[in-house]
Amino acid sequence: MTSLPSRRRLLATGAGAALGIGALAATTSPATASTSPTATGGKEETRSLDELYQAALAEGGKLVIYAGGDVSSQADGLRNGFKSRFPEIDLTVVVDYSKFHDVRVDNQFATDTLVPDVVQLQTVQDFVRWKEQGRLLPYKPAGYSKVYAPFKDPHGAWVAVQVSAFSYMYGPAAVGSDAPTSPLDLVDAKWKGKIASSYPHDDDASLYLYALYVKKYGWDWLARLAAQDVQFARGSYTPRDAVTSGQKAIGVGGSGSALATGPVKWVLPDEATPFMSWGQRAAILKQAKHPAAAKLFLNWRLSTEQQQAATNGWSVRTDVTPPTGLKPIWQYPNGNLDGFPRFMADRAAIERWKQTFALYFGEVKGDPSPGRLGLHPGA
């Protein structure tokens, strides 16, 4: 950490000069989805889901997915939906932190023991690297031309299958008429001891959200938040759990739906307030044992039926209209959609951010929420 400037200099120069925050700057371009085979690197899948299902059964009817997440139950909707539509496929979905899955897959490459057919991860930079290494199977599911252009590789190496977004949230019953209107409100003394957060230095999405807050509100804001007796935990699901249970009034660093009703209000902020969003990428590994089943999975995930059923209302497709009250995710400049891949690509800057947050909040404590899954889960 000797390369970091002093805190006085941080305050004087701002987060951008201190920690490479230039990578946080976001520029949002309009959706473009070319249908030209030359522009997109090949033709899209033309077989129906039923035809792909039969091909997967003929292959052996098995599929293994490594999915980024916090606890295994987060994938229950995916498991149940896929099994309901394709009951004869033996589906295994292994949920773990993306930062564990990616190095696990690298080790399986190195030891010739690859387990998953599909990887669906938050670590967007890995898909660029794996493509360069020739590890991904180029493939374009049906509807690929309708996917928002930054959400797909032009040659079909990977495609985003869902939109995720992180912000802060609160319990309407707990905050009453004092609902926080921006992260600035979180440092008010009345919320001391009433805030839960995922560790920003344990999860890169939470890290980016906190980095955006520092850029907007400064290091003094972060110091004041650190004095609020925040309850930190591993896993981005933990803030919501703490608010849902009534244990805390406010949560920071987790996902949700801006239109959902219930015990937790996830905040889609106004244009002056940042939040973070990204497309969760998925790819078929070139060495996959079950490529036909993997193709079935990607086609199902990108189908209009599945995209319309997105729990947060946002689709990766340009031809799926969000529910009333929402715009497509790429129409929120304060969602920093384009900034997250750039942020994730600069691993040295990310390490500096993590260690700096450790100075403010302390070291990450606790076991990983998915458990310790070892080298070859799902085998």
Secondary structure, DSSP 8 states (H G I E B T S, - for coil): -TTS--HHHHHHH-HHHHHTGGGG------------HHHHTS----S-HHHHHHHHHHHTSEEEEEEE-SSGGGGHHHHHHHHHHSTTSEEEEEEE-HHHHHHHHHHHHHHT----SEEEES-HHHHHHHHHTT-B-----TTGGGB-GGGB-TTSS-EEEEEEEEEEEE-HHHHGGG--SSGGGGGSGGGTT-EEEE-TTT-HHHHHHHHHHHHHH-HHHHHHHHTT--EEESSTTHHHHHHHTTS-SEEEEE---TT--SS-EE----TTS--EEEEEEEEEBTT-S-HHHHHHHHHHHHSHHHHHT-TTS--SBTTS---TT---GGG-GGG-TTHHHHHHH-HHHHHHHHHHHHHHH----S--TT----S-TT-
